[in-house]
Amino acid sequence: MVAKHCPTCPGARLRDFVPLTPGELALAAARPDVAPGTAERYKRCSNDGCRRVQRHFAGSRGFRLPEELSWPKRG
């Protein structure tokens, strides 16, 4: 886990970013804005309901996963 700023989550708090699942990796690798062979460099925000995926050292290089891949809301 890596704590980073998530531009889609409210507030200035750092969020934990986790490695992508195999299905998420496949979606990332298929995107035209993800260079071939670099999908594993992307991490996903683990905040409730967030779908943000971004590179570890390049937060501006990111995207949102489809709605059906949203984290379930806790509580």
LUMTORTI-254436 format. One record per residue: residue in three letters; x, y, z of N, C-alpha, C in turn. Coordinates in steps of 0.001 Angstrom, whole numbers, plus 524288, in hexadecimal, padded with zeros to 5 digits. Layout:
LUMTORTI-254436
AlaXYZXYZXYZ...
***
This chain:
LUMTORTI-254436
Met803457FB658000080000800008000080375804DF80000Val80196808D27FD458046B80DB47FCCA80097812287FDCDAla801EE815D0801317FE8B81A4D802447FFE181EB47FE7ALys7FBED820717FB877FC97824927F7A47F7B8828017F7ACHis7F83182C937F5387F3AF82FFB7F4787F04182DB27F02CCys7EB2882D8D7F1177E77182BC67ED267E4498307F7EB5BPro7E4C5832157E6657E205836BB7E4917DC168362B7E450Thr7D9FD831707E49E7D456830C57E4527D1C0830227E9ADCys7D4DC82F647EDC27D2B282EE17F30A7D2738343F7F5B0Pro7CE668352A7F8CC7CDFD83A387FB747D20B83AD07FFC9Gly7D39183F9C800C57D73D840B8804FF7DCE38403A8034DAla7E04B841E8806BD7E5E0841F08057E7E8C183D3E807BCArg7E5E8839B380A437E84D8352D80CBB7EABA8317F808B4Leu7EF3682F3B809FE7F19382B58806967EE5F82650806CAArg7EE24823A8802707EB2281EC7801FD7EED681A44800D9Asp7ED4B815A6802897F05E810FD8015D7EF4280F467FBC7Phe7F36B80E2D7F8DE7F2FA80C157F3987F50D8068B7F3ACVal7F232803087F1347F37C7FD727F14C7F46F7FB7B7EBB8Pro7F7387F7197EB2F7F80F7F4E47E5F47F2E07F3757E35CLeu7F2D77F3887DE3D7EE287F2227DB477ED4C7EC3F7DB5EThr7E85F7EAB37DB2A7E7087E5297DAB57E8237E3737D513Pro7E8347DE6C7D3FA7E91D7DCB27CE917E52D7DF047CAABGly7E03E7DF5F7CC1E7DC517E1A97C8A17DD3C7E7747C7B1Glu7DEC27EA417CBC87DFEF7EFD27CB477E4D67F0AB7C801Leu7E8B37ED307C8AD7ED737ED7A7C5847EC317ECD77BFBBAla7E8BB7E93C7BE7F7E7397E8617B90E7E4917ED3E7B6CELeu7E1287EFB37B9D97DEA07F4897B8107E2947F8DD7B748Ala7E6437F9647BAE17EA417FD757BA6D7EDAE7FC857B5A5Ala7EF447F7AB7B4C57F2AF7F66F7B05E7F0087F7717AB20Ala7EADA7F71D7AAFF7E7F67F7EC7A61B7E7117FDB27A4DAArg7E820801217A88E7E73C806C07A7A27EB68808FC7A3FEPro7E9CA80C707A06C7ED9980EBC79CD37F1728127879F70Asp7F0048149A7A4067F37C818437A6B87F742815977AA82Val7F7228106F7AAC47FAC380D6D7AE077FEB480AD17AA5FAla8039F80C3C7AAF8807AD80A1A7A7918080E8042C7A837Pro8090F801687A3FA809887FBB07A45480D937FA0A7A872Gly80C157F63F7AB9C80F997F42A7AF978100A7F7647B48BThr80CC77FB7B7B53280D337FECB7B9D7808787FE867BD72Ala8049D7FB587BC427FFD07FB267BF68800EB7F9C97C51CGlu804E77F6927C61D8060C7F5067CB808082F7F9877CEBFArg809887FDE17CC5D80B648027C7CF36806E9805BC7D16ETyr80222804737CFF87FD96807567D1C97FB86804EB7D6D1Lys7F9758083B7DA417F725806887DF337F1A2808CE7DF8CArg7EE6F8066F7E2D77E8FF8080F7E3707E80380A477E8DACys7E50E80E9C7E90C7E37D810E67EE0B7DFDE80D117F0D9Ser7E0CA80C497F5DD7DDA38088A7F8D37D94E80B1F7FBFFAsn7D84F810277FB1F7D42C812E27FDE67CECF810DE7FC26Asp7CAFA810F87FFBB7C5AA80F317FE8D7C3978118D7F983Gly7C1DB80E437F5EE7BF4D810047F12E7C2E18126F7ED16Cys7C7DF813007EE277CB6E8158B7EA757CD23811B07E63AArg7CDA2813A77E1787CF558106D7DD117D457812857DA98Arg7D70C816167DD427DBB28189F7DB267E04E814D97DADAVal7E2DE814DA7D65E7E7A0811DC7D5767EBAE815BA7D389Gln7F05C815967D5CB7F4758192D7D4127F9CF816BF7D4DBArg7FDA0818F67D21780300817167D2AC80537818FA7D7D5His808D5815FD7D9EF80B11817467DF0880DC981C947DF05Phe8112481D8E7DB4A814178226D7DB30811F3826677D750Ala80D71825677D52080B1E829067D15980538829047D219Gly8037082B817D64B7FDE282B837D7A27FA6382DDC7D384Ser7FC8B8313E7D0367F9508339F7CC1B7F82B82FB67C7BBArg7FB2282B7C7C7857FA2A827627C3A77F699823507C614Gly7F1A68244F7C5B97EDF8820B57C8217E8C1820C47C56BPhe7E53F81D8C7C7657E00D81D067C51F7DC7B81A8D7C929Arg7D78481A627C7E77D3B6817C57CB4A7D210812A27C8DELeu7D17D80EBF7CC287CF7D809B67CA767C99D80A247C988Pro7C74A806827C6A57C19D8068E7C5DA7BEAC806317CB12Glu7B9FD8083A7CB257B6B4808637CFDB7B619803057D266Glu7B5B57FEE47CF4B7B4E67F9AE7D1937B9977F7B77D4AELeu7BE0E7FA5F7D4357C2AB7F8EC7D73E7C3807FC6C7DBF9Ser7BF6E7FF347DD957BFAF802887E2377C0747FF417E717Trp7C38C801407EAC17C3F77FE9C7EFCF7BEAE7FEE77F273Pro7BD037FACF7F5237B8087FB2C7F7FE7B8837FF1B7FC86Lys7B469802107FD647B45E805D1801C07B43A802D5806D6Arg7B7868048D80A707B7988021A80FA67B3CA804FF81339Gly7B142801FA8168C7ADE28044381A837A943806708185A
***
